[in-house]
Amino acid sequence: MEFREVIKRRRTVRDFQNKEVAMAIIDYAIENGFMAPTYNHLRDWDFIIVSSLESKLKLIESENLDKSIDIKELESLFKNEDSIMKEMYLDAIPKQKKMIIEAPSIVIVVFKTKTKIGEAKRIYDLNCLASVWACIENFLLSLAEYNVYGVTFIPQNIETIKEKLGIPDELEIASIIPIGYKADDAKILKQKPINIPERKHYEKW
Ligand SMILES: Cc1cc2nc3c(=O)[nH]c(=O)nc-3n(C[C@H](O)[C@H](O)[C@H](O)COP(=O)(O)O)c2cc1C
């Protein structure tokens, strides 16, 4: 595929078909992930591929996603926000549990930290996080090449998930990525149009 076509095709999808993703596609995306730039040349990243209901339920319990969501409350919470952002949150928040249950596979991306994230004082201390996200983008683009989509869910209760899934203590979770084929009625939200010339600066701001 043309490079620009793959970039355009990658979009966040939260509604999946009940259709397995071949392990060869996941392997291909992980291999391409490992070609991303990395701050210390070490690519200290690991991937956990989850497809059992038992493991998915561990993620849902850890993140307290079982609570029901009051749409009216959500609407009032975002009432003064940018309309494109509000539309995204109103679609995304109620789907957090469903997308974990319904995605045929979930890929958990784990990374080794340089400085504990909570102790970071300078941007430089977050190089490990920046590097793993370069890897995640390669991973998502590689899936898009095969019409497989994902959504980068960021867990809040990382310590609980680490304990439930036996992830070594010194590692962190960058993202939990439900992946799969797009449901026929999947909602793809409008991307906010950006006036790129206004965002470019030459020589100085
Ligand atoms: C760092 C980061 C964190 C995100 N966290 C979540 C999340 O927790 N749950 C979710 O449903 N989507 C999450 N997303 C997906 C964004 O909502 C999505 O990328 C954004 O709305 C732009 O849409 P697009 O990816 O289709 O261009 C996250 C994306 C990024 C890059």
PDBQT file of the ligand as one rigid body, heavy atoms in Angstrom, charges set to zero:
ROOT
HETATM    1  C1  LIG A 301      -2.058   8.729  24.385  1.00  0.00    +0.000 C 
HETATM    2  C2  LIG A 301      -3.449   8.326  23.925  1.00  0.00    +0.000 A 
HETATM    3  C3  LIG A 301      -4.374   7.924  24.869  1.00  0.00    +0.000 A 
HETATM    4  C4  LIG A 301      -5.649   7.490  24.484  1.00  0.00    +0.000 A 
HETATM    5  N1  LIG A 301      -6.518   6.992  25.426  1.00  0.00    +0.000 NA
HETATM    6  C5  LIG A 301      -7.679   6.424  25.028  1.00  0.00    +0.000 A 
HETATM    7  C6  LIG A 301      -8.478   5.718  25.963  1.00  0.00    +0.000 A 
HETATM    8  O1  LIG A 301      -8.131   5.541  27.143  1.00  0.00    +0.000 OA
HETATM    9  N2  LIG A 301      -9.660   5.211  25.518  1.00  0.00    +0.000 N 
HETATM   10  C7  LIG A 301     -10.073   5.338  24.215  1.00  0.00    +0.000 A 
HETATM   11  O2  LIG A 301     -11.170   4.854  23.878  1.00  0.00    +0.000 OA
HETATM   12  N3  LIG A 301      -9.306   5.997  23.298  1.00  0.00    +0.000 NA
HETATM   13  C8  LIG A 301      -8.113   6.505  23.668  1.00  0.00    +0.000 A 
HETATM   14  N4  LIG A 301      -7.287   7.107  22.742  1.00  0.00    +0.000 N 
HETATM   15  C9  LIG A 301      -7.719   7.221  21.323  1.00  0.00    +0.000 C 
HETATM   16  C10 LIG A 301      -8.064   8.664  20.985  1.00  0.00    +0.000 C 
HETATM   17  O3  LIG A 301      -9.324   8.998  21.495  1.00  0.00    +0.000 OA
HETATM   18  C11 LIG A 301      -8.021   8.837  19.456  1.00  0.00    +0.000 C 
HETATM   19  O4  LIG A 301      -6.717   8.563  18.998  1.00  0.00    +0.000 OA
HETATM   20  C12 LIG A 301      -8.394  10.270  19.095  1.00  0.00    +0.000 C 
HETATM   21  O5  LIG A 301      -9.741  10.523  19.376  1.00  0.00    +0.000 OA
HETATM   22  C13 LIG A 301      -8.123  10.567  17.613  1.00  0.00    +0.000 C 
HETATM   23  O6  LIG A 301      -8.824   9.688  16.768  1.00  0.00    +0.000 OA
HETATM   24  P1  LIG A 301      -8.078   8.856  15.631  1.00  0.00    +0.000 P 
HETATM   25  O7  LIG A 301      -7.102   7.931  16.337  1.00  0.00    +0.000 OA
HETATM   26  O8  LIG A 301      -9.170   8.073  14.929  1.00  0.00    +0.000 OA
HETATM   27  O9  LIG A 301      -7.386   9.806  14.731  1.00  0.00    +0.000 OA
HETATM   28  C14 LIG A 301      -6.012   7.532  23.114  1.00  0.00    +0.000 A 
HETATM   29  C15 LIG A 301      -5.072   7.968  22.155  1.00  0.00    +0.000 A 
HETATM   30  C16 LIG A 301      -3.793   8.330  22.552  1.00  0.00    +0.000 A 
HETATM   31  C17 LIG A 301      -2.783   8.748  21.512  1.00  0.00    +0.000 C 
ENDROOT
TORSDOF 0
